[in-house]
């Protein structure tokens, strides 16, 4: 399902633990690490797609998380042609995403990379919120930067907010374009790996494209 500009609706997930560290997953049989993300199916809301993708990719259920905030608008990235299937070239351009900031209220052992028969990750780890963006496949870095900066406003108070993803980086809009708080908070390409905070948790021994 593409919009008129060739972008596929998608959700991105920033999952926090109680230390404000974020979940990073290693894509199957690659050295590429990223946040969970996935497409929005026809008839789904972004929140419904997020809950489904959260279970499919990391095995968590709605009861395991608290929805803290989401980005106000769609964030877009274009996918280079070399990552696009030949039959999709010419009409598929990239992804447009709504990003969610979630707090894990369950336990590490609730995470399960084998929740479905088509896993996305074979290992995971907790990393600092401001993990360097050099660890992210290049065409996604701008969206990651925008989402992390926009949603940082909603981190618990003990997390310092003055650290930025790249030296000299500041919010492009001066902090004016902040994310929309949820109305009911209670329901509310290989790259190098990021520096670990905790040991890598492995789960699995076909390679998926980096464009997902």
MDTraj code that builds the backbone (N, CA, C; nanometers):
import mdtraj as md
import numpy as np

residues = "UNK UNK UNK UNK UNK UNK UNK UNK UNK UNK UNK UNK UNK UNK UNK UNK UNK UNK UNK UNK UNK UNK UNK UNK UNK UNK UNK UNK UNK UNK UNK UNK UNK UNK UNK UNK UNK UNK UNK UNK UNK UNK UNK UNK UNK UNK UNK UNK UNK UNK UNK UNK UNK UNK UNK UNK UNK UNK UNK UNK UNK UNK UNK UNK UNK UNK UNK UNK UNK UNK UNK UNK UNK UNK UNK UNK UNK UNK UNK UNK UNK UNK UNK UNK UNK UNK UNK UNK UNK UNK UNK UNK UNK UNK UNK UNK UNK UNK UNK UNK UNK UNK UNK UNK UNK UNK UNK UNK UNK UNK UNK UNK UNK UNK UNK UNK UNK UNK UNK UNK UNK UNK UNK UNK UNK UNK UNK UNK UNK UNK UNK UNK UNK UNK UNK UNK UNK UNK UNK UNK UNK UNK UNK UNK UNK UNK UNK UNK UNK UNK UNK UNK UNK UNK UNK UNK UNK UNK UNK UNK UNK UNK UNK UNK UNK UNK UNK UNK UNK UNK UNK UNK UNK UNK UNK UNK UNK UNK UNK UNK UNK UNK UNK UNK UNK UNK UNK UNK UNK UNK UNK UNK UNK UNK UNK UNK UNK UNK UNK UNK UNK UNK UNK UNK UNK UNK UNK UNK UNK UNK UNK UNK".split()
xyz = np.array([
    [0.0849, -0.1192, 0.0000],
    [0.0000, 0.0000, 0.0000],
    [0.0879, 0.1234, 0.0000],
    [0.0834, 0.1983, -0.1107],
    [0.1649, 0.3181, -0.1258],
    [0.0747, 0.4404, -0.1344],
    [0.1273, 0.5560, -0.0904],
    [0.0526, 0.6788, -0.1101],
    [0.0803, 0.7312, -0.2511],
    [0.0222, 0.8427, -0.2854],
    [0.0328, 0.8931, -0.4225],
    [0.1749, 0.9339, -0.4583],
    [0.2595, 0.9558, -0.3558],
    [0.3978, 0.9942, -0.3806],
    [0.4940, 0.8753, -0.3796],
    [0.4416, 0.7551, -0.3597],
    [0.5252, 0.6366, -0.3628],
    [0.5846, 0.5955, -0.2302],
    [0.5302, 0.6493, -0.1196],
    [0.5806, 0.6140, 0.0134],
    [0.4860, 0.5149, 0.0807],
    [0.5444, 0.4141, 0.1428],
    [0.4658, 0.3140, 0.2144],
    [0.4457, 0.3575, 0.3589],
    [0.3208, 0.3618, 0.4092],
    [0.2965, 0.3957, 0.5503],
    [0.3593, 0.2911, 0.6421],
    [0.4210, 0.3381, 0.7482],
    [0.5061, 0.2533, 0.8302],
    [0.5075, 0.3090, 0.9723],
    [0.5423, 0.2252, 1.0696],
    [0.5626, 0.2721, 1.2066],
    [0.7037, 0.2371, 1.2517],
    [0.7605, 0.3232, 1.3348],
    [0.8890, 0.2975, 1.3979],
    [0.8703, 0.2947, 1.5486],
    [0.9515, 0.2155, 1.6177],
    [0.9331, 0.1931, 1.7611],
    [1.0626, 0.2188, 1.8361],
    [1.0579, 0.3124, 1.9302],
    [1.1686, 0.3347, 2.0238],
    [1.1226, 0.2810, 2.1579],
    [1.1800, 0.1699, 2.1997],
    [1.1394, 0.1010, 2.3223],
    [1.2417, 0.1276, 2.4321],
    [1.1949, 0.1861, 2.5436],
    [1.2817, 0.2203, 2.6561],
    [1.2715, 0.1165, 2.7659],
    [1.3840, 0.0941, 2.8351],
    [1.3769, 0.0223, 2.9621],
    [1.3705, 0.1249, 3.0753],
    [1.3802, 0.0807, 3.1994],
    [1.3657, 0.1712, 3.3131],
    [1.4862, 0.2644, 3.3301],
    [1.5939, 0.2389, 3.2564],
    [1.7124, 0.3251, 3.2620],
    [1.7181, 0.4211, 3.1440],
    [1.6106, 0.4279, 3.0666],
    [1.6068, 0.5093, 2.9447],
    [1.7050, 0.4619, 2.8389],
    [1.7426, 0.3365, 2.8463],
    [1.8167, 0.2757, 2.7377],
    [1.7173, 0.2245, 2.6344],
    [1.7605, 0.2157, 2.5097],
    [1.6704, 0.1803, 2.4003],
    [1.7050, 0.0433, 2.3428],
    [1.6011, -0.0242, 2.2967],
    [1.6167, -0.1558, 2.2347],
    [1.6722, -0.1410, 2.0941],
    [1.7781, -0.2180, 2.0660],
    [1.8313, -0.2296, 1.9295],
    [1.8288, -0.3762, 1.8904],
    [1.7807, -0.4045, 1.7690],
    [1.7794, -0.5410, 1.7177],
    [1.8772, -0.5561, 1.6029],
    [1.9411, -0.6711, 1.5951],
    [2.0335, -0.7019, 1.4841],
    [1.9576, -0.7811, 1.3793],
    [1.9518, -0.7280, 1.2598],
    [1.8780, -0.7932, 1.1521],
    [1.9393, -0.9293, 1.1210],
    [1.8533, -1.0227, 1.0883],
    [1.8947, -1.1611, 1.0683],
    [2.0082, -1.1716, 0.9666],
    [2.1139, -1.2420, 1.0090],
    [2.2272, -1.2748, 0.9223],
    [2.2923, -1.1521, 0.8611],
    [2.2894, -1.0413, 0.9319],
    [2.3632, -0.9224, 0.8908],
    [2.4329, -0.8682, 1.0145],
    [2.5080, -0.7611, 0.9953],
    [2.5683, -0.6890, 1.1072],
    [2.4980, -0.5552, 1.1284],
    [2.3783, -0.5412, 1.0742],
    [2.3038, -0.4160, 1.0796],
    [2.2097, -0.4149, 1.1995],
    [2.2142, -0.3053, 1.2769],
    [2.1302, -0.2886, 1.3958],
    [2.0317, -0.1752, 1.3720],
    [1.9101, -0.1898, 1.4262],
    [1.8092, -0.0861, 1.4061],
    [1.6986, -0.0991, 1.5095],
    [1.6094, 0.0025, 1.5087],
    [1.4876, -0.0033, 1.5878],
    [1.3851, -0.0916, 1.5158],
    [1.2923, -0.1503, 1.5911],
    [1.1822, -0.2218, 1.5260],
    [1.0995, -0.1260, 1.4404],
    [1.0520, -0.1745, 1.3280],
    [0.9642, -0.0961, 1.2423],
    [0.8908, -0.1915, 1.1486],
    [0.7834, -0.1427, 1.0877],
    [0.7099, -0.2263, 0.9943],
    [0.5937, -0.1516, 0.9326],
    [0.5380, -0.2085, 0.8266],
    [0.4339, -0.1427, 0.7500],
    [0.2986, -0.1414, 0.8190],
    [0.2188, -0.0437, 0.7815],
    [0.0804, -0.0332, 0.8287],
    [-0.0088, -0.1009, 0.7255],
    [-0.0818, -0.2015, 0.7665],
    [-0.1718, -0.2725, 0.6755],
    [-0.2976, -0.1903, 0.6484],
    [-0.3610, -0.2195, 0.5377],
    [-0.4845, -0.1496, 0.5021],
    [-0.5888, -0.1667, 0.6130],
    [-0.6480, -0.0567, 0.6556],
    [-0.7493, -0.0609, 0.7598],
    [-0.6949, -0.0458, 0.9006],
    [-0.5620, -0.0490, 0.9184],
    [-0.5020, -0.0338, 1.0506],
    [-0.4759, 0.1129, 1.0810],
    [-0.4851, 0.1489, 1.2081],
    [-0.4339, 0.2769, 1.2540],
    [-0.2847, 0.2600, 1.2826],
    [-0.2083, 0.3700, 1.2907],
    [-0.0681, 0.3566, 1.3276],
    [-0.0483, 0.2847, 1.4609],
    [-0.1334, 0.3126, 1.5604],
    [-0.1170, 0.2457, 1.6896],
    [-0.1433, 0.0964, 1.6793],
    [-0.2448, 0.0572, 1.6033],
    [-0.2714, -0.0854, 1.5848],
    [-0.1547, -0.1547, 1.5147],
    [-0.0983, -0.0887, 1.4145],
    [0.0163, -0.1461, 1.3443],
    [0.1358, -0.1579, 1.4374],
    [0.1558, -0.0580, 1.5221],
    [0.2675, -0.0621, 1.6168],
    [0.2554, -0.1805, 1.7117],
    [0.1358, -0.2039, 1.7660],
    [0.1152, -0.3153, 1.8584],
    [0.1400, -0.4483, 1.7869],
    [0.0938, -0.4604, 1.6640],
    [0.1158, -0.5838, 1.5881],
    [0.2639, -0.6049, 1.5590],
    [0.3316, -0.5002, 1.5119],
    [0.4736, -0.5120, 1.4800],
    [0.5565, -0.5394, 1.6050],
    [0.5182, -0.4786, 1.7159],
    [0.5901, -0.5009, 1.8412],
    [0.5891, -0.6491, 1.8773],
    [0.4735, -0.7134, 1.8594],
    [0.4659, -0.8566, 1.8888],
    [0.5418, -0.9389, 1.7848],
    [0.5245, -0.9060, 1.6579],
    [0.5880, -0.9851, 1.5528],
    [0.7405, -0.9781, 1.5599],
    [0.7950, -0.8621, 1.5945],
    [0.9397, -0.8440, 1.5883],
    [1.0103, -0.8714, 1.7197],
    [0.9465, -0.8383, 1.8334],
    [1.0162, -0.8580, 1.9617],
    [0.9336, -0.9363, 2.0637],
    [0.8144, -0.9827, 2.0253],
    [0.7383, -1.0722, 2.1105],
    [0.6613, -1.0085, 2.2241],
    [0.6550, -0.8754, 2.2295],
    [0.5850, -0.8086, 2.3388],
    [0.4378, -0.7902, 2.3074],
    [0.3557, -0.7905, 2.4130],
    [0.2135, -0.7656, 2.4016],
    [0.1807, -0.6264, 2.4547],
    [0.0571, -0.5821, 2.4315],
    [0.0147, -0.4492, 2.4779],
    [0.0346, -0.4335, 2.6281],
    [0.0144, -0.5400, 2.7032],
    [0.0266, -0.5330, 2.8492],
    [0.1705, -0.5125, 2.8956],
    [0.2674, -0.5327, 2.8081],
    [0.4080, -0.5208, 2.8462],
    [0.4629, -0.3796, 2.8302],
    [0.3851, -0.2889, 2.7699],
    [0.4397, -0.1559, 2.7389],
    [0.3430, -0.0452, 2.7789],
    [0.4007, 0.0724, 2.8007],
    [0.3254, 0.1962, 2.8206],
    [0.3576, 0.2875, 2.7033],
    [0.2556, 0.3382, 2.6359],
    [0.2770, 0.4285, 2.5230],
    [0.2990, 0.5686, 2.5780],
    [0.4167, 0.6220, 2.5553],
    [0.4534, 0.7519, 2.6115],
    [0.4138, 0.8652, 2.5182],
    [0.4492, 0.8543, 2.3901],
    [0.4235, 0.9621, 2.2938],
    [0.4434, 0.9083, 2.1535],
    [0.4081, 0.9903, 2.0564],
    [0.4313, 0.9577, 1.9158],
    [0.4672, 1.0857, 1.8426],
    [0.5312, 1.0713, 1.7274],
    [0.5626, 1.1895, 1.6484],
    [0.4340, 1.2504, 1.5948],
    [0.4369, 1.3822, 1.5802],
    [0.3159, 1.4531, 1.5373],
    [0.2845, 1.4261, 1.3906],
    [0.3872, 1.4230, 1.3072],
    [0.3677, 1.4100, 1.1624],
    [0.4443, 1.2886, 1.1090],
    [0.4179, 1.2564, 0.9831],
    [0.4918, 1.1520, 0.9142],
    [0.6372, 1.1957, 0.8938],
    [0.7290, 1.1035, 0.9154],
    [0.8704, 1.1252, 0.8847],
    [0.9064, 1.0344, 0.7676],
    [0.9717, 1.0881, 0.6660],
    [0.9952, 1.0142, 0.5419],
    [1.1433, 0.9888, 0.5169],
    [1.1710, 0.8735, 0.4578],
    [1.3035, 0.8508, 0.4014],
    [1.2897, 0.7804, 0.2667],
    [1.3794, 0.8138, 0.1749],
    [1.3819, 0.7493, 0.0445],
    [1.4792, 0.6328, 0.0480],
    [1.4440, 0.5270, -0.0218],
    [1.5264, 0.4066, -0.0275],
    [1.6053, 0.4070, -0.1580],
    [1.7385, 0.3916, -0.1516],
    [1.8173, 0.3851, -0.2749],
    [1.7731, 0.2706, -0.3649],
    [1.7874, 0.2895, -0.4953],
    [1.7398, 0.1903, -0.5919],
    [1.7983, 0.0519, -0.5687],
    [1.9227, 0.0456, -0.5211],
    [1.9856, -0.0859, -0.5057],
    [1.9175, -0.1713, -0.3981],
    [1.8374, -0.1084, -0.3114],
    [1.7640, -0.1823, -0.2089],
    [1.6199, -0.2122, -0.2490],
    [1.5783, -0.1672, -0.3667],
    [1.4398, -0.1836, -0.4107],
    [1.4316, -0.2975, -0.5116],
    [1.3332, -0.3835, -0.4933],
    [1.3121, -0.4916, -0.5904],
    [1.2873, -0.4327, -0.7291],
    [1.3326, -0.5023, -0.8296],
    [1.3208, -0.4509, -0.9666],
    [1.1759, -0.4226, -1.0050],
    [1.0843, -0.5090, -0.9617],
    [0.9444, -0.4901, -1.0011],
    [0.8787, -0.3727, -0.9299],
    [0.9456, -0.3174, -0.8265],
    [0.8892, -0.2037, -0.7530],
    [0.9533, -0.0713, -0.7935],
    [1.0613, -0.0774, -0.8686],
    [1.1297, 0.0454, -0.9081],
    [1.0412, 0.1265, -1.0016],
    [1.0430, 0.2572, -0.9796],
    [0.9628, 0.3453, -1.0622],
    [0.8364, 0.3923, -0.9939],
    [0.7828, 0.3109, -0.8995],
    [0.6637, 0.3572, -0.8275],
    [0.6835, 0.3544, -0.6759],
    [0.7726, 0.2675, -0.6254],
    [0.8042, 0.2688, -0.4816],
    [0.9210, 0.3633, -0.4574],
    [0.9020, 0.4563, -0.3627],
    [1.0048, 0.5565, -0.3365],
    [1.0703, 0.5380, -0.2004],
    [0.9925, 0.4984, -0.0991],
    [1.0494, 0.4844, 0.0343],
    [0.9407, 0.4650, 0.1385],
    [0.9706, 0.5067, 0.2610],
    [0.8799, 0.4880, 0.3742],
    [0.8399, 0.6232, 0.4330],
    [0.7169, 0.6310, 0.4805],
    [0.6765, 0.7422, 0.5662],
    [0.6312, 0.6810, 0.6979],
    [0.6798, 0.7358, 0.8090],
    [0.6659, 0.6687, 0.9376],
    [0.6073, 0.7588, 1.0453],
    [0.5252, 0.6989, 1.1293],
    [0.4897, 0.7542, 1.2598],
    [0.5737, 0.6786, 1.3619],
    [0.6445, 0.7521, 1.4476],
    [0.7315, 0.6903, 1.5476],
    [0.6661, 0.6966, 1.6850],
    [0.6764, 0.5854, 1.7579],
    [0.6221, 0.5740, 1.8927],
    [0.7359, 0.5587, 1.9934],
    [0.7222, 0.6283, 2.1056],
    [0.8115, 0.6105, 2.2196],
    [0.7374, 0.5265, 2.3224],
    [0.7937, 0.4115, 2.3564],
    [0.7309, 0.3170, 2.4480],
    [0.8186, 0.2938, 2.5693],
    [0.7566, 0.2660, 2.6822],
    [0.8285, 0.2269, 2.8041],
    [0.7950, 0.0806, 2.8321],
    [0.8984, -0.0021, 2.8486],
    [0.8778, -0.1415, 2.8849],
    [0.8373, -0.1491, 3.0315],
    [0.7195, -0.2035, 3.0596],
    [0.6763, -0.2222, 3.1977],
    [0.6764, -0.3700, 3.2348],
    [0.7169, -0.4521, 3.1382],
    [0.7383, -0.5930, 3.1647],
    [0.8837, -0.6162, 3.2030],
    [0.9364, -0.7306, 3.1619],
    [1.0731, -0.7691, 3.1956],
    [1.1499, -0.8052, 3.0694],
    [1.2828, -0.8065, 3.0814],
    [1.3647, -0.8454, 2.9667],
    [1.3246, -0.9825, 2.9138],
    [1.2870, -1.0722, 3.0047],
    [1.2551, -1.2070, 2.9594],
    [1.1226, -1.2148, 2.8845],
    [1.0452, -1.1052, 2.8822],
    [0.9247, -1.1028, 2.7996],
    [0.9574, -1.0852, 2.6513],
    [1.0778, -1.0347, 2.6212],
    [1.1187, -1.0174, 2.4824],
    [1.1422, -1.1536, 2.4185],
    [1.0898, -1.1710, 2.2993],
    [1.0996, -1.2991, 2.2299],
    [1.1135, -1.2745, 2.0801],
    [1.2325, -1.2957, 2.0271],
    [1.2565, -1.2717, 1.8847],
    [1.1995, -1.3825, 1.7967],
    [1.1515, -1.4897, 1.8570],
    [1.0939, -1.6013, 1.7819],
    [0.9419, -1.6085, 1.7976],
    [0.8801, -1.4952, 1.8179],
    [0.7348, -1.4938, 1.8398],
    [0.6573, -1.5369, 1.7157],
    [0.7163, -1.5228, 1.5965],
    [0.6519, -1.5647, 1.4718],
    [0.7486, -1.6520, 1.3926],
    [0.7002, -1.7038, 1.2812],
    [0.7830, -1.7869, 1.1941],
    [0.8654, -1.7062, 1.0950],
    [0.8552, -1.5734, 1.1041],
    [0.9327, -1.4880, 1.0130],
    [1.0020, -1.3783, 1.0954],
    [1.0973, -1.4178, 1.1788],
    [1.1643, -1.3206, 1.2658],
    [1.2459, -1.2190, 1.1861],
    [1.2567, -1.0990, 1.2425],
    [1.3349, -0.9915, 1.1821],
    [1.4753, -0.9819, 1.2415],
    [1.4894, -1.0176, 1.3679],
    [1.6158, -1.0005, 1.4391],
    [1.6664, -1.1350, 1.4903],
    [1.7986, -1.1471, 1.5027],
    [1.8553, -1.2667, 1.5644],
    [1.9341, -1.2353, 1.6910],
    [1.9386, -1.1086, 1.7317],
    [2.0027, -1.0684, 1.8568],
    [1.9511, -0.9302, 1.8941],
    [1.9659, -0.8955, 2.0221],
    [1.9232, -0.7624, 2.0655],
    [2.0093, -0.7168, 2.1819],
    [2.0034, -0.5856, 2.2104],
    [2.0773, -0.5274, 2.3230],
    [2.0118, -0.3957, 2.3625],
    [2.0414, -0.3518, 2.4842],
    [2.0039, -0.2176, 2.5281],
    [2.1210, -0.1241, 2.5003],
    [2.0906, -0.0054, 2.4450],
    [2.1914, 0.0960, 2.4179],
    [2.1483, 0.2301, 2.4756],
    [2.2447, 0.3195, 2.4936],
    [2.2120, 0.4547, 2.5346],
    [2.1151, 0.5183, 2.4344],
    [2.0287, 0.6062, 2.4849],
    [1.9312, 0.6728, 2.3976],
    [2.0008, 0.7447, 2.2824],
    [2.1095, 0.8129, 2.3131],
    [2.1804, 0.8907, 2.2115],
    [2.2910, 0.8091, 2.1455],
    [2.2611, 0.6873, 2.1056],
    [2.3601, 0.6051, 2.0372],
    [2.4009, 0.6750, 1.9066],
    [2.5299, 0.6745, 1.8704],
    [2.5730, 0.7431, 1.7480],
    [2.5005, 0.6904, 1.6243],
    [2.4611, 0.7824, 1.5371],
    [2.3868, 0.7436, 1.4186],
    [2.4734, 0.6802, 1.3113],
    [2.6035, 0.6808, 1.3288],
    [2.6894, 0.6108, 1.2348],
    [2.6595, 0.4614, 1.2334],
    [2.5918, 0.4118, 1.3374],
    [2.5574, 0.2698, 1.3465],
    [2.4360, 0.2339, 1.2623],
    [2.3679, 0.3327, 1.2069],
    [2.2428, 0.3115, 1.1337],
    [2.2709, 0.3182, 0.9841],
    [2.2017, 0.2330, 0.9068],
    [2.2169, 0.2386, 0.7620],
    [2.1917, 0.3826, 0.7155],
    [2.2724, 0.4290, 0.6229],
    [2.2829, 0.5728, 0.5947],
    [2.1505, 0.6385, 0.5588],
    [2.0670, 0.5740, 0.4786],
    [1.9466, 0.6428, 0.4312],
    [1.8382, 0.6549, 0.5379],
    [1.8574, 0.5901, 0.6542],
    [1.7607, 0.6034, 0.7637],
    [1.8055, 0.7033, 0.8707],
    [1.9272, 0.7530, 0.8619],
    [1.9815, 0.8323, 0.9726],
    [1.9040, 0.9603, 0.9984],
    [1.8607, 1.0271, 0.8933],
    [1.7883, 1.1522, 0.9124],
    [1.6584, 1.1326, 0.9881],
    [1.5840, 1.0260, 0.9556],
    [1.4588, 0.9964, 1.0252],
    [1.4865, 0.9572, 1.1701],
    [1.5896, 0.8760, 1.1940],
    [1.6242, 0.8388, 1.3305],
    [1.6569, 0.9632, 1.4134],
    [1.7363, 1.0514, 1.3562],
    [1.7742, 1.1740, 1.4277],
    [1.6513, 1.2569, 1.4629],
    [1.5633, 1.2766, 1.3643],
    [1.4440, 1.3572, 1.3873],
    [1.3536, 1.2948, 1.4927],
    [1.3316, 1.1640, 1.4838],
    [1.2437, 1.0966, 1.5794],
    [1.3003, 1.1004, 1.7210],
    [1.4292, 1.0720, 1.7356],
    [1.4909, 1.0714, 1.8687],
    [1.4875, 1.2100, 1.9328],
    [1.5170, 1.3120, 1.8551],
    [1.5156, 1.4476, 1.9094],
    [1.3737, 1.4907, 1.9450],
    [1.2782, 1.4629, 1.8561],
    [1.1402, 1.5044, 1.8823],
    [1.0828, 1.4358, 2.0061],
    [1.1115, 1.3074, 2.0230],
    [1.0535, 1.2313, 2.1331],
    [1.1323, 1.2425, 2.2632],
    [1.2529, 1.2980, 2.2582],
    [1.3351, 1.3105, 2.3799],
    [1.2670, 1.3958, 2.4861],
    [1.1791, 1.4840, 2.4455],
    [1.1066, 1.5687, 2.5402],
    [1.0298, 1.4855, 2.6430],
    [0.9907, 1.3644, 2.6043],
    [0.9074, 1.2821, 2.6894],
    [0.9842, 1.1782, 2.7697],
    [1.1171, 1.1834, 2.7637],
    [1.1959, 1.0941, 2.8480],
    [1.1782, 1.1323, 2.9944],
    [1.1867, 1.0351, 3.0864],
    [1.1847, 1.0686, 3.2289],
    [1.2912, 1.1711, 3.2628],
    [1.2684, 1.2478, 3.3686],
    [1.3500, 1.3639, 3.4001],
    [1.4971, 1.3336, 3.4240],
    [1.5278, 1.2119, 3.4685],
    [1.6671, 1.1854, 3.5028],
    [1.7565, 1.1709, 3.3811],
    [1.6974, 1.1632, 3.2573],
    [1.7791, 1.1512, 3.1360],
    [1.8222, 1.2894, 3.0909],
    [1.9547, 1.3192, 3.0803],
    [1.9986, 1.4500, 3.0309],
    [1.9572, 1.4694, 2.8864],
    [1.9055, 1.5881, 2.8565],
    [1.8556, 1.6157, 2.7222],
    [1.9534, 1.6984, 2.6397],
    [2.0675, 1.7339, 2.6927],
    [2.1580, 1.8222, 2.6210],
    [2.2568, 1.7510, 2.5327],
    [2.2429, 1.6184, 2.5177],
    [2.3345, 1.5435, 2.4345],
    [2.2687, 1.5178, 2.3011],
    [2.3456, 1.5391, 2.1930],
    [2.2881, 1.5256, 2.0609],
    [2.3598, 1.4171, 1.9825],
    [2.2952, 1.3757, 1.8761],
    [2.3387, 1.2574, 1.8050],
    [2.4680, 1.2793, 1.7265],
    [2.4898, 1.3987, 1.6814],
    [2.6108, 1.4317, 1.6088],
    [2.6664, 1.5604, 1.6665],
    [2.7934, 1.5752, 1.6608],
    [2.8536, 1.6944, 1.7195],
    [2.7971, 1.8181, 1.6519],
    [2.7469, 1.9115, 1.7331],
    [2.6925, 2.0353, 1.6812],
    [2.5471, 2.0255, 1.6380],
    [2.4855, 1.9080, 1.6479],
    [2.3471, 1.8922, 1.6050],
    [2.2520, 1.9591, 1.7024],
    [2.1549, 2.0299, 1.6518],
    [2.0479, 2.0894, 1.7308],
    [1.9164, 2.0619, 1.6593],
    [1.8055, 2.0602, 1.7308],
    [1.6772, 2.0414, 1.6625],
    [1.6603, 2.1431, 1.5521],
    [1.6202, 2.0968, 1.4345],
    [1.6122, 2.1845, 1.3184],
    [1.5083, 2.2945, 1.3351],
    [1.4048, 2.2663, 1.4137],
    [1.2967, 2.3640, 1.4278],
    [1.3055, 2.4432, 1.5565],
    [1.4189, 2.4351, 1.6255],
    [1.4334, 2.5088, 1.7495],
    [1.3443, 2.4580, 1.8607],
    [1.2930, 2.3358, 1.8450],
    [1.2093, 2.2777, 1.9498],
    [1.0619, 2.3127, 1.9376],
    [1.0237, 2.3813, 1.8261],
    [0.8848, 2.4238, 1.8133],
    [0.7928, 2.3090, 1.7731],
    [0.8460, 2.2171, 1.6913],
    [0.7618, 2.1084, 1.6410],
    [0.7743, 1.9870, 1.7318],
    [0.7044, 1.9885, 1.8420],
    [0.7146, 1.8829, 1.9408],
    [0.6081, 1.7768, 1.9170],
    [0.6300, 1.6547, 1.9659],
    [0.5359, 1.5472, 1.9417],
    [0.4047, 1.5680, 2.0144],
    [0.3016, 1.5043, 1.9609],
    [0.1702, 1.5146, 2.0222],
    [0.1611, 1.4181, 2.1390],
    [0.1322, 1.4675, 2.2605],
    [0.1137, 1.3749, 2.3729],
    [-0.0122, 1.2926, 2.3528],
    [-0.0108, 1.1709, 2.4022],
    [-0.1284, 1.0858, 2.3897],
    [-0.2378, 1.1347, 2.4832],
    [-0.3623, 1.1227, 2.4368],
    [-0.4740, 1.1701, 2.5168],
    [-0.4920, 1.0890, 2.6442],
    [-0.4631, 0.9574, 2.6342],
    [-0.4766, 0.8713, 2.7502],
    [-0.3437, 0.8019, 2.7732],
    [-0.2609, 0.8628, 2.8536],
    [-0.1258, 0.8107, 2.8706],
    [-0.1257, 0.6714, 2.9299],
    [-0.2234, 0.6380, 3.0112],
    [-0.2246, 0.5071, 3.0735],
    [-0.2533, 0.3967, 2.9726],
    [-0.3170, 0.4325, 2.8568],
    [-0.3358, 0.3352, 2.7508],
    [-0.2273, 0.3479, 2.6485],
    [-0.2451, 0.4735, 2.7382],
    [-0.1715, 0.5299, 2.6316],
    [-0.1659, 0.4503, 2.5126],
    [2.2632, -0.3404, 0.3138],
    [2.3659, -0.2461, 0.3563],
    [2.4273, -0.2816, 0.4868],
    [2.5143, -0.3374, 0.5150],
    [2.5712, -0.3623, 0.6457],
    [2.6279, -0.2344, 0.7033],
    [2.6113, -0.2244, 0.8360],
    [2.6737, -0.1151, 0.9069],
    [2.7418, -0.1720, 1.0281],
    [2.8275, -0.0918, 1.0915],
    [2.8934, -0.1371, 1.2126],
    [2.7945, -0.1383, 1.3271],
    [2.8170, -0.2223, 1.4270],
    [2.7235, -0.2340, 1.5381],
    [2.7445, -0.1236, 1.6382],
    [2.6361, -0.0803, 1.7058],
    [2.6499, 0.0228, 1.8078],
    [2.7239, -0.0293, 1.9291],
    [2.7835, 0.0624, 2.0051],
    [2.8542, 0.0232, 2.1257],
    [2.7571, -0.0343, 2.2271],
    [2.7834, -0.1534, 2.2800],
    [2.6872, -0.2168, 2.3688],
    [2.6829, -0.1538, 2.5056],
    [2.5648, -0.1531, 2.5678],
    [2.5491, -0.1178, 2.7073],
    [2.5486, -0.2452, 2.7898],
    [2.4709, -0.3433, 2.7443],
    [2.4696, -0.4738, 2.8059],
    [2.5156, -0.5763, 2.7038],
    [2.5366, -0.7009, 2.7469],
    [2.5749, -0.8056, 2.6542],
    [2.4649, -0.8258, 2.5517],
    [2.5063, -0.8665, 2.4313],
    [2.4108, -0.8970, 2.3263],
    [2.3325, -1.0217, 2.3636],
    [2.1998, -1.0150, 2.3449],
    [2.1144, -1.1308, 2.3674],
    [2.0855, -1.1949, 2.2328],
    [2.1287, -1.3164, 2.2105],
    [2.1088, -1.3814, 2.0826],
    [1.9836, -1.4670, 2.0860],
    [1.9274, -1.4882, 1.9655],
    [1.8053, -1.5672, 1.9587],
    [1.8067, -1.6674, 1.8444],
    [1.8691, -1.6351, 1.7315],
    [1.8569, -1.7183, 1.6138],
    [1.9928, -1.7367, 1.5465],
    [2.0097, -1.8397, 1.4697],
    [2.1331, -1.8527, 1.3958],
    [2.1389, -1.7584, 1.2766],
    [1.5888, -1.5931, 0.5815],
    [1.6756, -1.5387, 0.4800],
    [1.7037, -1.3913, 0.4974],
    [1.8153, -1.3517, 0.4697],
    [1.8511, -1.2122, 0.4890],
    [1.7384, -1.1226, 0.4405],
    [1.7011, -1.0233, 0.5213],
    [1.5956, -0.9271, 0.4837],
    [1.6607, -0.8002, 0.4347],
    [1.5932, -0.7308, 0.3455],
    [1.6523, -0.6086, 0.2911],
    [1.6472, -0.4981, 0.3941],
    [1.7439, -0.4068, 0.3847],
    [1.7560, -0.2998, 0.4840],
    [1.6470, -0.1955, 0.4694],
    [1.5669, -0.2040, 0.3645],
    [1.4674, -0.0991, 0.3402],
    [1.3438, -0.1130, 0.4265],
    [1.3234, -0.2264, 0.4931],
    [1.1978, -0.2477, 0.5675],
    [1.1793, -0.1448, 0.6776],
])
top = md.Topology()
chain = top.add_chain()
for i, resn in enumerate(residues, 1):
    res = top.add_residue(resn, chain, resSeq=i)
    for name in ("N", "CA", "C"):
        top.add_atom(name, md.element.get_by_symbol(name[0]), res)
traj = md.Trajectory(xyz[None], top)
